[in-house]
């Protein structure tokens, strides 16, 4: 029994040894195995308690780091800024790649967007018809009573070559405008298109009168453009619809007003792109950049297409006649670096001319304001007499200098064909340009209604012709287009629109854009950027206050003085828009409401 037990114990020990050896072999071979065995062996060999590590290792180190950071911030004031900057960098770096390419929200998937597009197309279609009617009257009527082929007859622009009825027609137009203003109680303090764009508001009550007054003004030969009336009509209709139809979004209401204006500009510019571009440069459309651009572009394109079918040439296409030669001659001459310097000089000279224009407008404004103040006791004469006198002045100048008729679209081809080539004397061009300065001031302040952009383009063309007559080694296209861009850019902050405008009209190439853009920037920096324009208007405002105080002792003048004060406030707003301050908004009573 004892021997058997000993033998049994040896067998058990031998079996245990074999099992231990087998277990050791399995543990060694586990590192070569795949799958679960390897995972099991590692997890068995390296097992840690995550909560314990976080509690005993990570948290103490984080607390130590915070303590050291706090101590460092006390001794080094720049350390706090640096740490905050590092945190911002770390935050941005973990956001992903959405900052590489702007991702627009899916605005085109909503019903309210397409609802807005539907009404935008309706307004743009109506504006194309309204613009064609306006241009048939305001643009074609002057061509009928001028009765001279400016495209073929150089004598059309000679001294005293106008007909005697040139005097009567603007005078009668001024009398008609005065009657409309009197019987409609048309206010003097209505804001202009620049304020309409920035406030997204056009008073619908006055848009029919503005449309008719501007049409009569242009038909009578006033030195004004059509953009004020058409922009006012498009924006006013859109503003009214936005308060009848609920777009469920206030920003859509604002964009809709701008779209109404852009549809009108599509009929004026040679490409609808400029209508949307002008809205972006003068205002701050709500919504995202591309969403507002799409809405404005659709409106401008619809207006352009329908207007083109009704009246083939758009308003500024009259400037294209004989205009392609400007691009051809410049391309043949080629681009040189000295043309950049020439663009700077053009910008400086244009800035000086722009200052002269503003001084002339200010003088005429003072004259007509004093006339209205003195006529305050006779409301009928106060409304009728100033535009009638203004029309008489325009008629006399039109008769003596026929190149001053209208806002200039009639004489665009004439100036390019005859003016730059020396067929017209420099003296005649200079007198015509100065006369247009005076007539612009008279037309703006006597009671006529219209815009200033297109008269500025005409004056710029005249200045370019004078330059080319004296410096014929400079490309003709640079002379004419440079002044066309730079002269209005002195006070109107639309350099991209003006450069694109002349490029579209005259087919300039890529290198030709550089000196034109330099001229526009230089002119604005010289006039508005330097504060010169602000100083001039500030002095004019002080003079207006002095005039009002001089007549303040007469109680019957109260309504007129208050009206003039409101008008001055609107002018101050326009100035701030020109200077780039788009957050200012005057608190005035509703236009047309008598202030006592």
C-alpha positions in Angstrom: 0.0 0.0 0.0 2.8 2.3 0.9 4.7 1.5 -2.3 1.5 2.1 -4.3 0.9 5.5 -2.7 4.4 6.7 -3.4 4.1 5.6 -7.0 0.7 7.5 -7.2 2.2 10.6 -5.8 5.0 10.5 -8.4 2.5 10.1 -11.2 0.6 13.1 -9.9 3.7 15.2 -9.6 4.8 14.1 -13.1 1.3 15.0 -14.5 1.4 18.4 -12.8 4.8 19.1 -14.2 3.6 18.2 -17.7 0.5 20.5 -17.3 2.8 23.4 -16.1 5.1 22.9 -19.1 2.2 22.8 -21.5 0.9 26.0 -19.9 4.2 27.7 -20.3 4.4 26.7 -24.0 0.9 28.0 -24.6 1.9 31.4 -23.0 4.9 31.7 -25.2 3.1 30.8 -28.4 0.3 33.2 -27.7 2.3 36.2 -29.0 2.4 34.5 -32.5 -1.3 33.7 -32.5 -3.9 35.9 -34.1 -7.3 37.1 -32.8 -8.6 36.7 -29.4 -5.6 34.9 -27.8 -3.3 37.9 -28.4 -6.0 40.3 -27.1 -6.6 38.0 -24.1 -2.9 37.7 -23.2 -2.3 41.4 -23.4 -5.3 42.3 -21.4 -4.3 39.8 -18.8 -0.7 40.9 -18.8 -1.4 44.7 -18.9 -4.5 45.5 -16.9 -5.0 49.1 -15.6 -7.7 50.9 -13.8 -8.7 54.0 -15.9 -10.5 55.8 -13.1 -7.6 55.3 -10.8 -5.2 56.8 -13.3 -7.5 59.8 -14.0 -7.8 60.3 -10.2 -4.2 59.8 -9.1 -2.2 60.9 -12.2 -4.1 63.1 -14.7 -6.0 65.3 -12.3 -3.0 66.2 -10.1 -1.0 67.1 -13.2 -3.8 69.3 -14.6 -4.2 71.0 -11.3 -0.5 71.7 -11.2 -0.6 73.1 -14.7 -3.4 75.4 -13.8 -1.5 76.6 -10.7 1.6 77.3 -12.7 -0.4 79.1 -15.4 -2.1 81.3 -12.8 1.2 82.2 -11.2 2.7 82.9 -14.6 -0.2 85.2 -15.5 0.4 87.3 -12.3 4.1 88.0 -13.1 3.9 88.1 -16.9 0.9 90.2 -18.3 1.5 88.8 -21.8 1.2 85.2 -20.7 -2.5 85.5 -20.2 -2.9 86.8 -23.8 -0.7 84.1 -25.1 -2.5 81.3 -23.3 -5.9 82.6 -24.5 -4.5 82.7 -28.0 -3.3 79.1 -27.8 -6.7 78.0 -26.5 -8.4 79.7 -29.5 -6.0 78.1 -31.9 -6.6 74.7 -30.3 -10.4 75.3 -30.5 -10.2 76.3 -34.2 -7.9 73.4 -35.1 -10.5 70.9 -33.8 -13.4 72.3 -35.7 -12.7 70.3 -38.9 -12.4 71.5 -42.4 -15.6 73.6 -42.6 -13.6 76.8 -42.6 -11.7 75.9 -45.8 -14.7 76.5 -48.0 -17.8 78.5 -46.9 -20.7 76.2 -46.8 -24.0 78.0 -47.5 -27.2 76.9 -45.9 -29.7 75.3 -48.2 -31.8 78.5 -48.8 -33.0 77.3 -52.2 -34.7 74.3 -50.5 -37.2 76.5 -48.7 -40.6 77.5 -50.0 -40.3 81.1 -48.8 -37.2 81.6 -51.0 -39.0 80.5 -54.2 -42.0 82.6 -53.1 -39.7 85.6 -52.9 -38.3 84.7 -56.4 -41.8 84.6 -57.8 -42.7 88.1 -56.6 -39.2 89.3 -57.6 -39.9 88.2 -61.2 -43.3 89.9 -61.2 -41.8 93.2 -60.0 -38.9 93.0 -62.4 -41.3 92.3 -65.3 -43.4 95.3 -64.4 -40.3 97.5 -64.0 -39.0 96.5 -67.5 -42.3 97.8 -69.0 -42.3 100.9 -66.8 -38.6 101.6 -67.7 -39.4 101.3 -71.4 -42.3 103.8 -71.1 -40.1 106.1 -69.1 -37.2 106.0 -71.6 -39.5 106.4 -74.5 -40.7 109.7 -73.0 -37.7 110.9 -71.1 -35.1 109.9 -73.6 -36.8 110.0 -77.0 -38.7 113.2 -76.6 -35.5 115.4 -76.4 -34.2 113.7 -79.5 -37.4 114.8 -81.3 -37.2 118.4 -80.4 -33.4 118.7 -80.8 -33.8 117.7 -84.5 -30.1 117.3 -85.2 -28.2 114.2 -86.1 -25.3 114.3 -83.7 -23.9 111.1 -85.1 -23.2 112.6 -88.5 -23.3 116.4 -88.3 -20.4 118.1 -86.5 -22.2 121.5 -86.5 -24.9 120.2 -84.1 -22.7 121.2 -81.2 -21.5 124.5 -82.4 -22.0 127.8 -80.6 -25.6 129.2 -80.7 -26.7 126.4 -83.0 -29.7 125.6 -80.9 -33.3 126.5 -82.0 -35.1 129.3 -80.2 -37.7 126.8 -78.9 -34.9 125.3 -76.9 -35.6 128.1 -74.4 -39.4 127.5 -74.3 -39.4 123.7 -73.8 -37.4 123.5 -70.6 -39.3 126.5 -69.2 -42.6 124.9 -69.9 -41.3 121.6 -68.4 -40.3 123.6 -65.2 -43.7 125.2 -65.0 -45.4 121.7 -65.4 -43.2 120.3 -62.6 -44.1 123.2 -60.4 -47.8 122.6 -60.9 -47.4 118.9 -60.1 -45.4 119.7 -56.9 -48.0 122.2 -55.8 -51.2 120.3 -56.3 -49.7 117.0 -55.1 -48.1 118.7 -52.1 -44.9 117.0 -53.1 -42.3 117.3 -50.3 -38.9 118.8 -50.5 -37.3 116.4 -48.0 -37.8 113.1 -49.8 -34.6 111.0 -49.5 -32.6 110.1 -52.5 -31.7 106.7 -53.9 -28.6 106.3 -51.7 -30.7 106.6 -48.5 -33.4 104.3 -50.0 -30.8 101.6 -50.6 -29.3 101.8 -47.1 -32.6 101.9 -45.2 -34.5 99.4 -47.4 -37.4 101.8 -47.4 -39.2 103.8 -50.1 -42.4 105.7 -49.3 -45.0 104.2 -51.8 -47.2 107.3 -51.5 -44.8 109.5 -53.5 -43.5 107.1 -56.2 -46.1 107.9 -58.9 -45.3 111.6 -58.5 -41.6 111.0 -58.5 -41.9 108.9 -61.7 -44.0 111.6 -63.5 -41.9 114.6 -62.3 -38.6 112.9 -63.3 -40.1 111.9 -66.7 -41.2 115.5 -67.4 -37.8 116.7 -66.2 -35.8 114.5 -68.6 -38.2 115.2 -71.5 -37.7 118.9 -70.9 -33.9 118.6 -71.2 -32.9 118.7 -67.5 -29.3 117.6 -66.7 -30.3 114.6 -64.6 -30.3 110.9 -65.0 -33.2 108.3 -64.8 -31.8 106.2 -62.0 -33.5 108.1 -59.2 -37.1 107.8 -60.6 -36.7 104.2 -61.8 -34.9 103.0 -58.6 -37.6 104.8 -56.5 -40.4 103.1 -58.5 -38.9 99.6 -58.2 -38.1 99.9 -54.6 -41.4 101.5 -53.7 -43.5 98.8 -55.4 -41.4 96.1 -53.7 -41.7 97.8 -50.3 -45.5 97.9 -50.7 -45.7 94.3 -51.7 -43.5 93.2 -48.8 -46.0 94.7 -46.4 -49.0 93.0 -48.1 -47.3 89.6 -48.7 -45.7 88.0 -45.6 -42.3 86.6 -46.6 -41.9 85.3 -43.0 -38.5 86.9 -42.8 -37.7 90.6 -42.3 -34.4 90.2 -44.1 -36.3 88.9 -47.2 -38.4 92.0 -47.1 -35.3 94.1 -47.2 -33.7 92.2 -50.0 -36.9 92.4 -51.9 -36.8 96.2 -51.8 -33.2 96.1 -53.2 -34.3 93.6 -55.9 -36.9 96.0 -57.1 -34.3 98.7 -57.5 -31.9 96.3 -59.2 -34.6 95.4 -61.8 -34.8 99.1 -62.8 -31.0 99.3 -63.1 -30.9 96.3 -65.4 -32.6 98.5 -68.0 -30.0 101.3 -67.6 -26.8 99.4 -67.6 -25.4 97.4 -70.5 -25.2 94.2 -68.4 -27.5 93.1 -65.5 -24.5 92.2 -63.4 -23.9 95.9 -62.7 -27.4 96.3 -61.1 -26.6 93.7 -58.4 -23.0 95.0 -58.0 -24.3 98.6 -57.4 -26.6 97.3 -54.7 -23.7 95.6 -52.9 -21.4 98.7 -53.2 -23.9 101.2 -52.0 -25.7 99.1 -49.4 -25.4 96.1 -47.1 -27.9 93.5 -48.3 -29.0 91.1 -45.6 -28.7 87.4 -45.8 -25.6 85.6 -47.0 -23.6 87.2 -49.8 -24.5 84.6 -52.4 -28.2 84.4 -51.4 -28.7 88.1 -51.8 -26.6 88.2 -55.0 -28.7 85.5 -56.6 -31.9 87.4 -55.7 -30.6 90.7 -57.0 -29.2 89.1 -60.1 -32.4 87.3 -61.0 -34.3 90.6 -60.7 -31.7 92.5 -62.8 -31.6 89.8 -65.5 -35.4 89.7 -65.8 -35.6 93.4 -66.2 -32.7 93.4 -68.7 -34.2 90.7 -70.9 -37.7 92.1 -71.1 -36.5 95.7 -71.6 -34.1 94.6 -74.3 -37.0 93.0 -76.2 -39.1 96.1 -75.9 -36.3 98.6 -76.6 -33.3 96.9 -78.1 -30.5 99.2 -76.9 -30.2 99.7 -73.1 -29.8 103.2 -72.0 -26.0 103.4 -71.9 -25.5 101.5 -75.2 -25.7 104.9 -76.9 -22.2 105.4 -75.7 -21.0 102.4 -77.6 -21.4 104.0 -81.0 -17.9 104.8 -82.2 -16.7 103.6 -78.8 -15.0 100.3 -79.8 -12.3 102.3 -81.5 -11.1 103.4 -78.1 -10.3 99.8 -77.1 -8.7 99.0 -80.5 -6.4 102.0 -80.5 -5.4 101.3 -76.9 -4.7 97.6 -77.5 -2.6 98.5 -80.6 -0.6 100.9 -78.5 -0.1 98.3 -75.7 0.2 98.6 -72.0 3.1 100.4 -70.3 3.8 101.1 -66.7 3.7 104.9 -67.2 -0.1 104.5 -67.8 -0.5 103.7 -64.0 1.1 107.1 -63.2 -1.2 108.7 -65.8 -4.2 107.1 -64.0 -3.1 108.6 -60.8 -2.8 112.1 -62.4 -6.3 111.6 -64.0 -7.7 110.7 -60.5 -6.2 113.9 -59.0 -7.4 116.2 -61.7 -10.8 114.5 -61.6 -10.9 115.0 -57.9 -10.4 118.7 -58.4 -13.1 118.8 -61.0 -15.5 116.9 -58.8 -14.8 119.5 -56.0 -15.7 122.2 -58.5 -19.0 120.4 -59.3 -19.9 120.1 -55.6 -19.1 123.8 -55.0 -21.3 124.8 -58.0 -24.1 122.6 -56.7 -23.8 124.2 -53.3 -24.0 127.7 -54.8 -27.1 126.9 -56.8 -28.6 125.2 -53.8 -28.2 128.4 -51.7 -29.7 130.5 -54.4 -32.9 128.4 -54.8 -33.3 127.8 -51.0 -33.2 131.6 -50.4 -35.7 132.0 -53.2 -38.1 129.6 -51.6 -37.7 131.2 -48.2 -38.6 134.6 -49.6 -41.6 133.1 -51.3 -42.9 131.4 -48.2 -45.9 133.7 -48.0 -47.1 132.6 -51.4 -47.1 128.7 -51.5 -48.1 128.6 -55.1 -45.2 130.8 -56.3 -42.9 128.9 -53.9 -43.5 125.7 -55.7 -44.0 126.9 -59.3 -41.6 129.8 -59.7 -38.2 128.0 -58.8 -38.6 125.2 -61.4 -39.9 127.6 -64.0 -36.8 129.9 -63.5 -34.6 126.8 -63.5 -36.1 125.6 -66.8 -35.5 129.1 -68.3 -31.9 128.9 -67.3 -31.5 125.4 -68.8 -33.2 126.6 -72.0 -31.0 129.6 -72.5 -27.8 127.4 -72.0 -29.2 124.7 -74.3 -29.8 127.3 -77.0 -26.3 128.8 -76.7 -24.5 125.4 -76.1 -26.5 122.6 -77.8 -24.1 119.9 -76.3 -25.7 120.6 -72.9 -29.1 119.2 -73.8 -30.2 116.5 -71.4 -28.0 114.3 -69.3 -25.6 113.5 -72.2 -26.7 110.2 -73.8 -27.5 112.1 -77.0 -24.0 113.5 -77.3 -22.0 110.4 -76.3 -21.1 109.3 -79.9 -20.6 113.0 -80.9 -18.0 113.6 -78.3 -16.0 110.4 -79.1 -16.2 111.0 -82.8 -15.6 114.7 -83.0 -14.5 116.0 -79.6 -11.4 113.9 -79.1 -10.2 114.2 -82.7 -10.0 118.0 -82.6 -13.1 118.7 -84.7 -14.5 120.7 -81.8 -12.4 123.5 -80.2 -11.1 123.1 -76.7 -12.8 126.3 -75.8 -16.2 124.9 -76.7 -15.6 121.7 -74.8 -14.5 123.6 -71.7 -17.5 125.9 -71.8 -19.8 122.9 -72.3 -18.3 121.1 -69.4 -18.6 124.1 -67.1 -22.1 124.8 -68.3 -23.1 121.2 -67.5 -21.8 121.7 -63.9 -24.1 124.7 -63.5 -27.1 123.0 -65.1 -26.6 120.0 -62.9 -26.8 122.2 -59.8 -29.8 124.1 -61.2 -31.6 120.9 -62.1 -31.0 119.3 -58.7 -32.2 122.3 -56.7 -34.8 124.1 -58.6 -37.4 121.4 -58.3 -36.6 118.9 -61.1 -36.1 115.2 -60.1 -33.4 112.8 -61.3 -30.1 111.2 -60.6 -26.5 112.5 -60.8 -24.6 109.5 -62.0 -25.1 109.9 -65.7 -24.5 113.6 -65.9 -21.2 112.9 -64.1 -20.3 110.4 -66.8 -20.9 113.0 -69.5 -18.8 115.6 -67.8 -16.0 113.0 -67.4 -16.2 112.2 -71.1 -15.8 115.9 -72.0 -12.8 116.2 -69.7 -11.2 113.2 -71.3 -11.7 114.7 -74.8 -9.9 117.9 -73.6 -7.1 115.9 -72.2 -6.6 113.9 -75.4 -6.5 117.1 -77.5 -3.5 118.3 -75.5 -1.8 115.0 -74.8 -2.5 112.8 -77.9 0.3 110.4 -77.0 -1.8 109.1 -74.2 -4.3 106.4 -75.3 -7.7 108.0 -76.2 -9.4 105.2 -74.2 -7.4 106.0 -71.1 -8.2 109.7 -71.3 -12.0 109.4 -71.9 -12.7 106.3 -69.8 -10.3 107.4 -67.0 -12.2 110.6 -66.5 -15.6 108.9 -66.9 -14.6 106.6 -64.0 -12.7 109.0 -61.8 -15.1 112.1 -61.9 -18.1 110.4 -60.3 -15.9 108.3 -58.0 -14.8 111.4 -56.2 -18.1 111.3 -54.1 -19.9 108.1 -55.2 -18.4 105.0 -53.5 -18.8 102.7 -56.5 -15.3 102.1 -58.0 -16.0 98.5 -59.1 -19.3 99.5 -60.7 -17.9 102.4 -62.6 -14.8 100.5 -63.8 -16.9 97.5 -64.9 -19.3 99.9 -66.6 -16.7 101.5 -68.9 -15.1 98.1 -69.6 -18.4 96.7 -70.7 -19.2 99.7 -72.9 -15.8 100.1 -74.6 -14.6 96.4 -74.6 -11.3 97.2 -72.8 -8.8 94.4 -72.1 -7.3 93.1 -68.9 -4.3 95.4 -68.6 -6.4 98.5 -69.5 -8.4 98.0 -66.3 -5.5 98.8 -64.0 -5.0 102.5 -64.7 -8.8 103.0 -64.7 -9.1 101.4 -61.3 -6.2 103.5 -60.0 -7.9 106.7 -61.3 -11.1 105.8 -59.4 -9.4 105.1 -56.1 -7.2 108.2 -56.3 -10.2 110.5 -57.0 -12.2 109.1 -54.0 -9.2 109.3 -51.7 -8.6 113.0 -52.8 -12.2 114.2 -52.4 -13.9 112.0 -49.8 -11.1 110.2 -48.1 -9.3 113.5 -47.3 -12.4 114.9 -45.7 -12.7 117.7 -48.2 -16.2 116.7 -49.3 -17.3 116.6 -45.6 -15.9 120.0 -44.9 -17.7 121.5 -47.9 -21.0 120.1 -46.9 -20.5 121.1 -43.3 -20.0 124.7 -44.3 -23.1 124.5 -46.5 -25.1 123.2 -43.5 -23.9 126.1 -41.4 -25.0 128.5 -44.1 -28.4 126.9 -44.2 -28.9 127.3 -40.5 -27.9 130.9 -40.8 -30.5 131.4 -43.6 -33.2 129.8 -41.5 -32.3 131.9 -38.4 -32.5 135.1 -40.6 -36.1 134.3 -41.5 -37.0 132.8 -38.1 -38.7 136.0 -36.9 -41.6 135.5 -39.3 -44.1 132.9 -38.0 -45.5 132.3 -41.4 -42.1 130.9 -42.5 -42.2 128.1 -39.9 -43.3 125.4 -42.3 -40.8 126.3 -45.0 -37.9 126.5 -42.5 -38.8 123.2 -41.0 -39.0 121.7 -44.5 -35.5 123.1 -45.3 -34.2 121.7 -42.0 -35.5 118.2 -42.9 -34.0 118.5 -46.3 -30.6 119.4 -44.7 -30.9 116.3 -42.4 -31.4 114.2 -45.5 -28.4 115.7 -47.1 -26.3 115.0 -44.0 -27.4 111.4 -44.2 -26.3 111.2 -47.9 -23.0 112.7 -46.9 -22.4 109.9 -44.3 -23.3 107.3 -46.9 -20.7 108.8 -49.2 -18.1 108.8 -46.4 -18.8 105.1 -45.7 -20.8 105.4 -42.4 -23.8 103.2 -43.1 -24.9 102.9 -39.5 -26.2 106.4 -39.2 -30.0 106.9 -39.6 -31.7 110.2 -39.2 -34.8 110.4 -37.1 -37.1 112.5 -39.2 -40.8 112.6 -39.6 -42.4 110.7 -42.5 -41.6 112.4 -45.8 -44.4 114.7 -46.9 -45.7 115.2 -43.4 -45.8 119.0 -42.6 -43.6 119.8 -39.7 -44.6 122.7 -37.5 
